[in-house]
Structures are given as C-alpha cells and as structure tokens.
Amino acid sequence: MSPILFALAAAAGNLIGALAVVRHLKRSLHAIDAGIAFGAGFMIAVVVLGVLPEVFRAGPDAALYVLAGYLGVHAAQHVLVPHFHYGEETHRVSAVTGMTALVGLSLHTFFDGVAIASGFLVSGRLGVLLFLAVLVHKLPEGVTISSMMLAGGQSRTRAVASAAGLGLTTLLGVALTEAVGPLARHGLALAAGVTLYVAASNLVPEFQQRRRGLPAAAFFGGVAAFGLSEWLLARWLA
C-alpha cells in the first residue's frame, strides 16, 4: 500500500469541505459539522490505543517528541493566529487573520502526512488507521480555511486554492517522512502530539458548545468506530 495514495485521498477532503462552503451547500455543511464529534472520538482512540504504544517502544525520550508536537500545533494555531476555531467562519475577519490561519493549519496538515507515512512504516494496519483519523477531520479543515478566506474578503477561487494548499502540505509530509531520516524516526511521536491536540483541544471544545445529546453520542461512536476498524483491519491485513 502506497502512503502517497492515501494522502491524496485525505487531501481531497480539504477540497470537498471548501467546495461545500463556496457553493453554500448547507446540508453538507451541517453533516460536516455533525462529524466533528465523531472525528474527535476516533482520533483520540487512534492516538491513545494505536499510536502511543508504538511510540513508547522507542523509549521514554519519545514522550518529548509527543509533547513537542502538541505544543507546536498550539503555538501555530492559537499563538500566531489571533482568531481560530474549527467549522464555518460566519463573522468578518481581516485578510491577515485568514493568511495566518492558513500558515497555522499548514503545520498541522503537514503532520497529517507525516502521521500517514509514519504509520505505514510501522504496519499497514496502523497506516490505514491513521489515514482514517486524518480523513475524518479533513472536511472540517477545508470548511475552516475556505470560510476564513471568504470572511477575510478573499475570492472563492482563493478560498478553494487555500484548501488545496493544505492538501499539498499533507502530500509534502508524506514525501519528507520517506526521505528524511530524523522525521522517519520521530515523525510518529510528533504526529501523535499534533493529532491529540487537534482532537482534544480543537474538536472537543467545538462540539461541547452545542446540544449535548447528539454530539456526545457521535463522540463515543467515533471511539467505537476505531475499535471496529481495528478489528476488521486485523483480519483483513493478517
């Protein structure tokens, strides 16, 4: 299985999310919005149950790279960017805010690619699980960046192009992980910290602001979906 093909499929999610915004596809946007809680549950389960056990086999120093990934994405998304949240941006923002959001999200999407490639370096099962974890939040990423570009006064073309740029950084993450030795060795730990941050610090607070019933059920459904996916992959890739 080629990690680059999985990264291409994940990157397409950024474009789909952006097209839902620029074409005002309200039903699609509501569906993507509802999937935030599901994605958060799936991502947390993948990191805690699938990735961290593999990471810590390398020794206790691996925890430093997990922490570095967590802190790095926080700095990129919430220190450099003055206004950031997942989901459709409905308020006017400055053009600078939109561009800084693009830079912040680019670091995260780069490590989406690192996560996919690093997972496949361990096993096909872990690679597919990390691909699924990346895929479930690619749609809201596309919604987020394209809506921020529009809210900052950019054109629809630039809004879609910004989402395409996020997809390209995911592909770059895969390519560099396969080519750069230190990234191949520590990329899984860094990606674990990034993914944990996005799930627990970005997505969970986002859906907790809404009605409790459905988002909570979707969150636990995401955890259950991880268990089912792992069970099926263990038999498919055995």
C-alpha positions in Angstrom: 0.0 0.0 0.0 1.4 3.4 -1.0 1.1 6.2 1.7 1.0 8.8 -1.0 -2.2 7.4 -2.5 -3.8 7.5 1.0 -2.6 11.1 1.4 -4.1 12.1 -1.9 -7.5 10.6 -0.8 -7.2 12.5 2.5 -6.2 15.8 0.8 -9.4 15.5 -1.3 -11.3 16.0 1.9 -9.9 19.5 2.2 -11.3 20.4 -1.3 -14.7 18.8 -0.6 -15.0 20.9 2.6 -14.0 24.1 0.7 -16.5 23.4 -2.1 -19.3 22.9 0.4 -18.5 26.5 1.7 -18.1 28.3 -1.6 -21.2 26.6 -3.1 -23.3 27.2 0.0 -24.2 23.6 0.4 -25.9 23.9 3.8 -26.9 20.3 4.2 -23.3 19.2 3.5 -22.0 21.8 6.0 -24.4 20.5 8.7 -23.3 17.0 8.0 -19.6 18.0 8.3 -20.4 20.0 11.4 -22.0 16.9 13.0 -19.0 14.8 12.1 -16.6 16.9 14.3 -17.6 15.0 17.4 -17.3 11.6 15.7 -13.8 12.6 14.3 -12.6 13.7 17.7 -13.6 10.4 19.3 -11.9 8.4 16.5 -8.7 10.4 16.6 -8.3 10.2 20.4 -8.8 6.5 20.3 -6.3 6.1 17.5 -3.6 8.1 19.3 -4.1 6.5 22.8 -4.7 2.9 21.7 -2.9 2.7 18.4 -0.1 5.2 18.2 1.3 5.8 21.7 2.0 2.1 22.5 4.2 2.0 19.3 5.8 5.4 20.1 6.9 4.4 23.7 8.5 1.2 22.5 11.3 3.5 21.3 12.0 4.5 24.9 10.9 7.3 27.3 12.5 10.0 25.3 9.7 9.6 22.7 7.4 11.4 25.2 9.4 14.6 24.5 8.5 14.4 20.8 4.9 13.8 21.6 4.9 17.0 23.8 6.8 18.9 21.1 4.1 18.0 18.6 1.3 19.1 21.0 3.0 22.4 21.9 4.0 23.1 18.3 0.5 22.9 16.9 -0.9 25.0 19.8 1.7 27.7 19.1 0.8 27.6 15.3 -2.9 27.7 15.8 -3.5 29.8 18.9 -0.4 31.9 19.4 0.4 33.0 15.9 -3.3 33.1 14.8 -5.4 35.7 16.7 -8.8 34.1 15.9 -9.2 30.4 15.2 -11.8 27.7 15.6 -12.9 24.7 13.6 -16.0 25.0 11.5 -17.5 27.6 9.3 -16.4 31.2 10.0 -19.5 33.4 9.9 -18.0 36.7 11.2 -15.9 39.2 9.3 -12.2 38.8 9.9 -9.1 40.6 8.5 -7.3 39.3 5.5 -4.2 38.9 7.7 -6.2 36.6 10.0 -7.1 34.4 7.1 -3.5 34.1 6.0 -2.1 33.4 9.5 -4.8 30.7 9.9 -3.6 29.1 6.6 0.0 29.1 7.9 -1.1 27.6 11.3 -3.2 24.9 9.6 -0.4 24.1 7.2 1.8 22.9 10.0 -0.9 20.6 11.2 -1.7 19.3 7.7 2.0 18.7 7.1 1.9 16.4 10.1 -1.2 14.7 8.8 1.0 13.5 6.0 3.8 12.6 8.5 1.3 10.6 10.5 0.1 8.6 7.5 3.6 7.8 6.3 5.0 7.0 9.8 2.0 4.7 10.4 2.8 2.7 7.3 6.4 2.4 8.4 5.2 0.5 11.4 2.5 -1.6 9.8 -0.2 -1.5 7.1 -2.9 -1.6 9.9 -1.6 1.4 11.7 -1.1 3.3 8.5 -4.8 2.8 7.5 -6.0 3.7 11.0 -4.0 6.9 10.9 -5.3 7.6 7.4 -8.9 7.3 8.7 -8.0 9.6 11.6 -6.7 12.2 9.2 -9.6 11.8 6.8 -12.3 12.4 9.4 -11.0 15.9 10.1 -10.0 16.9 6.6 -13.5 18.0 5.7 -13.8 20.5 8.6 -10.3 21.7 7.8 -11.5 22.6 4.3 -14.6 24.3 5.7 -12.5 26.3 8.3 -9.8 27.7 5.9 -12.1 28.4 3.0 -14.7 30.2 5.2 -12.0 32.2 6.9 -10.7 33.3 3.5 -14.1 34.4 2.4 -14.7 36.2 5.7 -11.4 38.0 5.1 -12.6 39.3 1.7 -10.8 36.8 -0.5 -12.4 35.4 -3.6 -14.0 31.9 -3.9 -11.1 30.8 -6.1 -8.6 31.8 -3.4 -10.7 30.1 -0.8 -10.6 26.8 -2.7 -6.9 27.3 -3.5 -6.1 27.7 0.2 -7.8 24.3 0.9 -5.9 22.8 -2.0 -2.7 24.2 -0.4 -3.5 22.3 2.8 -3.8 19.2 0.8 -0.4 19.7 -0.8 1.3 20.1 2.6 -0.2 16.7 3.5 1.5 15.2 0.5 4.7 17.0 1.4 4.6 15.5 4.8 4.4 12.0 3.3 7.3 12.7 0.9 9.6 14.2 3.5 8.9 11.4 6.0 10.0 8.9 3.5 13.1 10.9 2.6 14.4 12.5 5.8 15.8 10.1 8.4 15.1 12.0 11.6 11.5 12.6 10.5 11.1 8.9 9.8 12.4 8.1 13.3 10.4 10.7 15.3 7.6 11.6 13.0 5.1 9.2 14.6 5.7 10.7 18.1 5.4 14.2 16.7 2.2 13.3 14.8 0.8 11.7 17.9 1.1 15.0 19.8 -0.3 17.0 16.9 -3.3 14.7 16.4 -4.0 14.6 20.1 -4.0 18.4 20.3 -6.4 18.7 17.3 -8.8 16.2 18.7 -8.8 17.1 22.4 -8.1 20.9 22.2 -9.7 21.9 18.9 -12.5 19.5 18.2 -13.8 18.5 21.6 -14.4 22.1 22.8 -16.0 22.9 19.4 -18.8 20.2 19.8 -19.1 20.7 23.5 -20.6 24.1 22.8 -23.6 22.5 21.1 -26.5 20.3 22.2 -25.3 17.5 24.5 -27.2 14.5 23.2 -26.2 14.0 19.6 -22.6 15.3 19.7 -21.9 13.1 22.8 -23.3 10.1 21.1 -21.2 10.8 18.0 -18.1 11.2 20.1 -18.5 7.8 21.7 -19.5 6.5 18.3 -16.1 7.6 16.9 -14.3 5.7 19.7 -16.4 2.6 18.9 -15.7 3.0 15.2 -12.0 2.9 15.9 -12.5 -0.4 17.7 -14.5 -1.8 14.8 -11.9 -0.6 12.3 -9.0 -2.1 14.2 -10.9 -5.4 14.4 -11.6 -5.5 10.7 -8.1 -4.5 9.7 -6.6 -7.1 12.0 -8.4 -9.8 9.9 -8.0 -8.1 6.5 -4.3 -7.4 6.9 -3.4 -10.5 8.9 
